[in-house]
Amino acid sequence: MKNNASLLFTEEHEWVRVEGNHAIIGITDHAQRELGDVVFVELEPIGDTLQQNGIFGSVEAVKAVADLFMPVSGTIVEHNGELEDDPSLVNTDPFGKGWLIRVELDDLGQTESLMSADEYAAKVG
């Protein structure tokens, strides 16, 4: 996914793409570069309901292990199953095939607290 203008971003380097009452969540290109080669992704189970800023899993990379924070409250309805066999998708296509989870949103209004693509780009340089 080359055009990230429609995505929303967190201070912790997660991105969100809203699709109706669902949100697809992943980590940013900046985050994956900082982590290095991703070797394992661990996610909370499908069906879990998590609050905004709660931890929904972790990414294990060569350089570090990082917690993943929920940008919005919601119920996990899908994992990116391709990551089980190829966690490096987080590195090679973080805004596309490297997405992490899909959630059913509890409150679409929470997206208003997230950064636009321009705001995020200004933050990370």
C-alpha positions in Angstrom: 0.0 0.0 0.0 1.8 3.1 -1.2 -0.7 5.8 -0.3 -1.0 6.1 3.4 -2.9 9.3 3.5 -6.1 7.6 4.7 -4.4 5.9 7.6 -4.4 7.1 11.2 -1.4 6.7 13.5 -0.5 6.4 17.2 2.4 7.8 19.2 3.5 4.2 19.7 3.9 3.7 15.9 0.7 1.7 15.1 -1.4 2.5 12.1 -5.2 2.1 11.7 -7.3 1.8 8.5 -11.0 2.2 9.3 -13.3 0.1 7.1 -16.9 0.7 8.2 -17.2 -0.6 11.8 -13.9 -2.4 11.6 -10.3 -1.3 11.8 -7.2 -3.0 10.5 -4.1 -2.4 12.6 -0.4 -2.8 11.9 2.9 -1.2 12.8 4.5 1.6 10.8 7.4 1.5 8.5 9.3 3.6 11.0 8.6 1.0 13.8 9.7 -2.0 11.7 12.9 -0.3 10.7 13.7 0.5 14.4 12.9 -3.1 15.4 14.9 -4.8 12.7 14.0 -8.2 11.1 10.8 -9.4 12.6 11.0 -13.1 13.5 7.8 -13.7 15.5 4.4 -12.0 16.1 2.3 -12.9 19.1 -1.3 -11.7 19.2 -4.1 -11.8 21.7 -6.8 -14.4 20.8 -9.6 -13.7 18.3 -12.7 -12.7 20.4 -10.8 -10.8 23.0 -12.1 -7.3 23.6 -9.4 -4.8 24.4 -9.5 -1.2 25.5 -7.7 1.7 23.7 -4.0 1.7 24.7 -4.2 -1.9 25.9 -1.6 -4.4 24.7 -2.8 -6.7 21.9 0.4 -8.6 21.4 4.1 -8.3 20.7 6.5 -8.3 17.9 9.8 -10.1 18.4 12.7 -8.9 16.2 16.4 -9.4 16.0 17.0 -6.1 17.9 14.1 -6.1 20.4 10.7 -7.3 21.6 8.0 -4.6 21.4 4.5 -4.6 22.8 1.7 -3.7 20.5 -0.9 -1.1 21.7 -4.5 -0.9 20.7 -5.1 2.4 18.9 -8.9 2.0 19.5 -11.1 -0.1 21.7 -12.6 -3.2 20.0 -12.9 -6.9 19.7 -10.4 -8.8 17.7 -12.2 -10.5 14.8 -9.2 -11.6 12.6 -5.5 -12.2 12.7 -3.2 -12.0 9.7 -2.6 -15.7 9.3 0.1 -15.2 6.8 2.4 -13.9 9.6 2.6 -17.3 11.2 4.6 -18.6 8.2 6.2 -15.3 7.2 6.5 -12.7 10.0 8.9 -10.8 7.7 5.9 -9.4 5.9 5.8 -6.8 8.8 9.2 -5.6 7.4 8.6 -6.0 3.7 5.0 -4.6 3.5 4.1 -3.0 6.8 1.1 -1.1 5.4 -0.2 -4.0 3.2 0.4 -7.7 3.6 2.1 -7.1 7.0 -1.1 -6.0 8.8 -1.6 -7.6 12.2 -5.2 -7.6 13.4 -8.8 -6.6 12.4 -11.0 -5.4 15.1 -14.7 -4.6 15.4 -14.7 -1.0 16.8 -16.4 -0.2 20.1 -16.3 3.6 19.5 -15.5 5.1 16.1 -15.1 8.5 17.9 -11.8 7.2 19.4 -10.2 7.6 16.0 -10.3 11.4 16.4 -7.5 11.1 19.0 -5.2 9.6 16.4 -2.7 11.4 14.2 -3.1 12.0 10.4 -0.5 10.8 8.0 1.0 14.3 7.8 1.0 14.7 11.6 2.8 11.3 12.0 5.3 12.1 9.3 6.2 15.4 11.1 6.6 13.5 14.4 9.0 10.9 13.0 10.8 13.1 10.6 
